[in-house]
Amino acid sequence: MVVPGFILGVFIHLLHISSVANYPNGKVAKSCHGMIPEHGHSPQSHPVHHISVNQTTFRPGDQLKVTLSGPPFKGFLLEARDAEDLSGPLIGSFTLIDSELSQILTCEDVQGSAVSHRSPSKKDDIEVYWNAPSSAPNHIQFLATVVENYKIYWVKIHGSIISQPNALPFTTPKATTAALSTLPPDSHLTKPFSASACGNTKFCIRSPLNCDPEKERACVFVSFMRDDQSVMVEMSGPSKGYLSFALSHDRWMGDDDAYLCIRDDQTVHIQASHLTGRSHPVMDSQGSLEDMAWRLANGVIQCSFRRNISLPGFKNRFDLNTSYYIFIADGAADDAALMFVAWMTTVSIGVLIARFFKSVWSKAFFFGEAAWFQVHRMLMITTSVLTCVAFVLPFMYRGGWSRHAGYHPYLGRVVLALAVLQPLLAAFRPPIHDSRRQMFNWTHWSMGTAARIIAVAAMFLGMDLPGLNLPELWKTYAMIGFVAWHVGTEIVLEIHAYRLTRKVEILDDTRIQILQSFTAAEAEGHAFKKAVLALYVWGNATFLVMFLSAISQL
């Protein structure tokens, strides 16, 4: 079977990882062998914590006190090993002194063979007892991994060496240099990946379509090339956080086989993982990956690795002799969040205040202007600023205009133009009794209404783009709900204003002017209007939080 046989479809979306797997409760038995936290960052190189033992010699059956101390830390993993074979099995068992700070672990099917933290509370030192087994080697060395925070930790800190009384003096074996295997693989990729073999010996996925990773920095590229019973994978693209792809049995994230290239300063970690839903991936052992290599150049992450087509010994690795959907992930969705804030919240509240609340705050002034006008102006300027920033972010990320995003970017360009023109037009607003004022009111209202309608259409289309790819039914119902909520609020306030004006026998001549229909009767409904506004803001914020929460989980 050739490599394209295990691909059914491609669904590309952009996201940013802020964290991977961590264990604040200390249940780190899966890390016993390598003692490496699954944090996706490089360990610190110079230890600042110390491991001490209350005696330098021991006999089988002895119980020794071991102390781990240093600057405040949150997590730790403490083990004892043969000093002449630090990569070998764990030796002896531990007994707790303070069970509120630490807990024993079962590593390699040996109960109590390691000790870890019980909670992420800060600690200055930990004391435990180590029990020497009857079959103990001549020399024992204690090792510890210490976590200060998610990004700062030390791996396999070497502690004191204790020896049996009649043992020969300990000499450092050459094999101990292998303990530095926690470092990432050598960066021996020397140039960008090539797309020349795509469709021949390689199966390639590219975004934008048919982009060239050798010539285009913004090209997100993944390729698969079969070599006998293994597959060589290449992945590259612009990202400040990570790149990844996942194999899925269906079109939804969850229970997927994923692979990540995680950037950490000037290094890249290549990691196999699995997804359990729209949450951070759970890191797995690197043992399933071979020939790992990476490169960082001009903000582009490159990584490559090889894995066997079948990996029966690894629980979460899919067999590649089957068809899957592929998800590709990189980048961030910050621009979408800004657009939601601008065109769901700030502009909507600003419009309601200008249309219905002039009479409510007509006598309140702030910096020489009516309070309602200052609030309206502040919200509208905020909308314009957020729109401009959100419009620029995709250009910064992609390095240019996207030709594969449908009508969304074109609608966004119209919205941006209107968002910039509106405050400029308002700056030249004629006086209230000027003959041009009515034309200004109609123009201002028309442009604002058009901008809001087009912005909603752009948001509907944007939710289907790779950058979000929110769940189909959820996003549709939520956006329809928001539109209905806003339109319903405007209808309620319009009906309320109409019922009040019916009580007035003679309408003011200015009643027909847009945004200027205020009568004494309307002022009687201040309490009702304030209640409606408070309820509207609460509902609006609820919809906004729903979308921002969904975006933050991508």
Disulfide bonds with the S-S distance in Angstrom:
Cys32-Cys107 1.78
Cys198-Cys204 1.96
Cys211-Cys219 1.98
Cys261-Cys303 1.61
